[in-house]
Amino acid sequence: MTAAVKEARPIVCVNCNGVLDAYTRWRGPHHFDPPRAAARQFLEALVARGYGVVIFTTRFPDDVWRWLDEYGLRATVRHVTDRKRAAHVVIDDRAVCFRDVFDCTLHQVDRFLAHWEADAGR
């Protein structure tokens, strides 16, 4: 595959903590939880659908690449960054989707809990 064809693939930005990993809470910069049970299949399905997967995270890229290597996920990921990319979609455990109504968005922000916070009964 040429670089021009590879770059033409739409980007899906996926967060690492809370989406790909079995995140429960912050335990320091060197702690990484293992991948969620279906993380590999999810990433492979994105690639099979023609998307370029970019990990969008606040973690250090080298640490994320090591985590991807440790669990054999590197081949499914094109890039790791903390910079917002032009993407078809962003997948994150801490996101509110704006639907053209600010009041509704504020309501969602006020009531927001990540999936792992809701499980903790917060």
BALOBA-1460 file (C-alpha; in Angstrom, 3 decimals):
// residues 122
<rec num="1" residu="m" x="0.000" y="0.000" z="0.000"/>
<rec num="2" residu="t" x="1.431" y="3.367" z="-0.950"/>
<rec num="3" residu="a" x="1.712" y="6.235" z="1.507"/>
<rec num="4" residu="a" x="-0.814" y="8.262" z="-0.519"/>
<rec num="5" residu="v" x="-3.408" y="5.480" z="-0.290"/>
<rec num="6" residu="k" x="-2.697" y="4.920" z="3.404"/>
<rec num="7" residu="e" x="-3.179" y="8.621" z="4.179"/>
<rec num="8" residu="a" x="-6.482" y="8.651" z="2.272"/>
<rec num="9" residu="r" x="-8.023" y="6.334" z="4.888"/>
<rec num="10" residu="p" x="-10.384" y="8.149" z="7.264"/>
<rec num="11" residu="i" x="-9.006" y="8.514" z="10.779"/>
<rec num="12" residu="v" x="-10.671" y="7.154" z="13.904"/>
<rec num="13" residu="c" x="-9.141" y="8.570" z="17.076"/>
<rec num="14" residu="v" x="-9.469" y="6.144" z="19.993"/>
<rec num="15" residu="n" x="-8.606" y="6.933" z="23.588"/>
<rec num="16" residu="c" x="-6.438" y="4.408" z="25.419"/>
<rec num="17" residu="n" x="-7.489" y="4.708" z="29.081"/>
<rec num="18" residu="g" x="-11.130" y="3.863" z="29.603"/>
<rec num="19" residu="v" x="-11.725" y="2.676" z="26.040"/>
<rec num="20" residu="l" x="-9.012" y="0.206" z="25.046"/>
<rec num="21" residu="d" x="-7.848" y="-0.686" z="28.540"/>
<rec num="22" residu="a" x="-9.719" y="-1.964" z="31.590"/>
<rec num="23" residu="y" x="-9.250" y="1.390" z="33.312"/>
<rec num="24" residu="t" x="-10.761" y="1.852" z="36.761"/>
<rec num="25" residu="r" x="-8.887" y="4.906" z="38.054"/>
<rec num="26" residu="w" x="-5.645" y="6.861" z="37.753"/>
<rec num="27" residu="r" x="-2.785" y="5.069" z="39.511"/>
<rec num="28" residu="g" x="0.155" y="7.123" z="38.287"/>
<rec num="29" residu="p" x="1.962" y="7.722" z="35.010"/>
<rec num="30" residu="h" x="3.648" y="4.311" z="34.879"/>
<rec num="31" residu="h" x="0.575" y="2.203" z="35.569"/>
<rec num="32" residu="f" x="-1.329" y="0.774" z="32.605"/>
<rec num="33" residu="d" x="-4.250" y="-1.599" z="32.973"/>
<rec num="34" residu="p" x="-4.547" y="-4.576" z="30.583"/>
<rec num="35" residu="p" x="-6.701" y="-4.277" z="27.465"/>
<rec num="36" residu="r" x="-10.452" y="-4.764" z="27.673"/>
<rec num="37" residu="a" x="-11.534" y="-8.227" z="26.539"/>
<rec num="38" residu="a" x="-12.547" y="-7.246" z="22.987"/>
<rec num="39" residu="a" x="-10.039" y="-4.425" z="22.382"/>
<rec num="40" residu="r" x="-8.044" y="-6.367" z="19.778"/>
<rec num="41" residu="q" x="-11.146" y="-7.373" z="17.824"/>
<rec num="42" residu="f" x="-12.434" y="-3.796" z="17.982"/>
<rec num="43" residu="l" x="-9.186" y="-2.355" z="16.589"/>
<rec num="44" residu="e" x="-8.963" y="-5.049" z="13.923"/>
<rec num="45" residu="a" x="-12.577" y="-4.351" z="12.910"/>
<rec num="46" residu="l" x="-11.812" y="-0.641" z="12.501"/>
<rec num="47" residu="v" x="-8.808" y="-1.449" z="10.307"/>
<rec num="48" residu="a" x="-10.849" y="-3.977" z="8.280"/>
<rec num="49" residu="r" x="-13.462" y="-1.273" z="7.671"/>
<rec num="50" residu="g" x="-10.771" y="0.906" z="6.131"/>
<rec num="51" residu="y" x="-10.019" y="3.261" z="9.010"/>
<rec num="52" residu="g" x="-6.615" y="4.425" z="10.133"/>
<rec num="53" residu="v" x="-6.511" y="4.111" z="13.922"/>
<rec num="54" residu="v" x="-4.861" y="6.899" z="15.886"/>
<rec num="55" residu="i" x="-4.577" y="6.625" z="19.659"/>
<rec num="56" residu="f" x="-5.520" y="10.042" z="21.061"/>
<rec num="57" residu="t" x="-4.317" y="10.201" z="24.667"/>
<rec num="58" residu="t" x="-2.723" y="12.395" z="27.303"/>
<rec num="59" residu="r" x="-0.251" y="9.579" z="28.029"/>
<rec num="60" residu="f" x="3.319" y="9.705" z="26.720"/>
<rec num="61" residu="p" x="3.384" y="8.142" z="23.235"/>
<rec num="62" residu="d" x="6.425" y="5.941" z="23.964"/>
<rec num="63" residu="d" x="4.613" y="4.454" z="26.986"/>
<rec num="64" residu="v" x="1.514" y="3.765" z="24.894"/>
<rec num="65" residu="w" x="3.601" y="2.127" z="22.137"/>
<rec num="66" residu="r" x="5.180" y="-0.135" z="24.803"/>
<rec num="67" residu="w" x="1.677" y="-1.045" z="26.057"/>
<rec num="68" residu="l" x="0.533" y="-1.785" z="22.502"/>
<rec num="69" residu="d" x="3.628" y="-3.954" z="21.958"/>
<rec num="70" residu="e" x="3.124" y="-5.787" z="25.257"/>
<rec num="71" residu="y" x="-0.359" y="-6.854" z="24.188"/>
<rec num="72" residu="g" x="0.342" y="-7.363" z="20.476"/>
<rec num="73" residu="l" x="-1.802" y="-4.428" z="19.343"/>
<rec num="74" residu="r" x="0.812" y="-2.313" z="17.530"/>
<rec num="75" residu="a" x="-0.099" y="-3.539" z="14.041"/>
<rec num="76" residu="t" x="-3.625" y="-2.116" z="14.376"/>
<rec num="77" residu="v" x="-2.482" y="1.432" z="15.208"/>
<rec num="78" residu="r" x="-1.090" y="4.014" z="12.806"/>
<rec num="79" residu="h" x="-0.118" y="6.744" z="15.253"/>
<rec num="80" residu="v" x="-0.195" y="7.788" z="18.933"/>
<rec num="81" residu="t" x="-0.662" y="11.467" z="19.765"/>
<rec num="82" residu="d" x="-1.928" y="13.989" z="22.291"/>
<rec num="83" residu="r" x="-2.778" y="16.402" z="19.456"/>
<rec num="84" residu="k" x="-6.280" y="16.677" z="18.071"/>
<rec num="85" residu="r" x="-6.379" y="15.214" z="14.569"/>
<rec num="86" residu="a" x="-8.849" y="15.787" z="11.786"/>
<rec num="87" residu="a" x="-10.826" y="12.584" z="12.255"/>
<rec num="88" residu="h" x="-13.989" y="10.926" z="11.029"/>
<rec num="89" residu="v" x="-14.872" y="10.168" z="14.656"/>
<rec num="90" residu="v" x="-13.354" y="10.272" z="18.137"/>
<rec num="91" residu="i" x="-14.022" y="7.409" z="20.570"/>
<rec num="92" residu="d" x="-13.515" y="8.383" z="24.195"/>
<rec num="93" residu="d" x="-14.903" y="7.432" z="27.608"/>
<rec num="94" residu="r" x="-15.052" y="11.098" z="28.611"/>
<rec num="95" residu="a" x="-16.925" y="12.621" z="25.676"/>
<rec num="96" residu="v" x="-20.182" y="14.462" z="25.195"/>
<rec num="97" residu="c" x="-21.417" y="14.643" z="21.635"/>
<rec num="98" residu="f" x="-22.603" y="18.114" z="20.636"/>
<rec num="99" residu="r" x="-25.954" y="17.885" z="18.808"/>
<rec num="100" residu="d" x="-26.508" y="21.580" z="17.941"/>
<rec num="101" residu="v" x="-28.243" y="22.564" z="21.212"/>
<rec num="102" residu="f" x="-26.101" y="24.144" z="23.924"/>
<rec num="103" residu="d" x="-28.649" y="23.678" z="26.728"/>
<rec num="104" residu="c" x="-28.849" y="19.930" z="26.068"/>
<rec num="105" residu="t" x="-25.069" y="19.747" z="25.968"/>
<rec num="106" residu="l" x="-24.791" y="21.555" z="29.316"/>
<rec num="107" residu="h" x="-27.306" y="19.102" z="30.798"/>
<rec num="108" residu="q" x="-25.182" y="16.185" z="29.567"/>
<rec num="109" residu="v" x="-22.037" y="17.770" z="31.037"/>
<rec num="110" residu="d" x="-23.735" y="18.291" z="34.415"/>
<rec num="111" residu="r" x="-24.869" y="14.649" z="34.570"/>
<rec num="112" residu="f" x="-21.802" y="13.062" z="33.001"/>
<rec num="113" residu="l" x="-20.107" y="9.966" z="34.418"/>
<rec num="114" residu="a" x="-17.617" y="7.787" z="32.567"/>
<rec num="115" residu="h" x="-18.654" y="4.123" z="32.375"/>
<rec num="116" residu="w" x="-16.078" y="3.177" z="34.989"/>
<rec num="117" residu="e" x="-17.292" y="5.924" z="37.356"/>
<rec num="118" residu="a" x="-20.924" y="4.877" z="37.024"/>
<rec num="119" residu="d" x="-19.933" y="1.310" z="37.963"/>
<rec num="120" residu="a" x="-18.337" y="2.654" z="41.137"/>
<rec num="121" residu="g" x="-21.711" y="4.039" z="42.237"/>
<rec num="122" residu="r" x="-20.590" y="7.651" z="42.046"/>
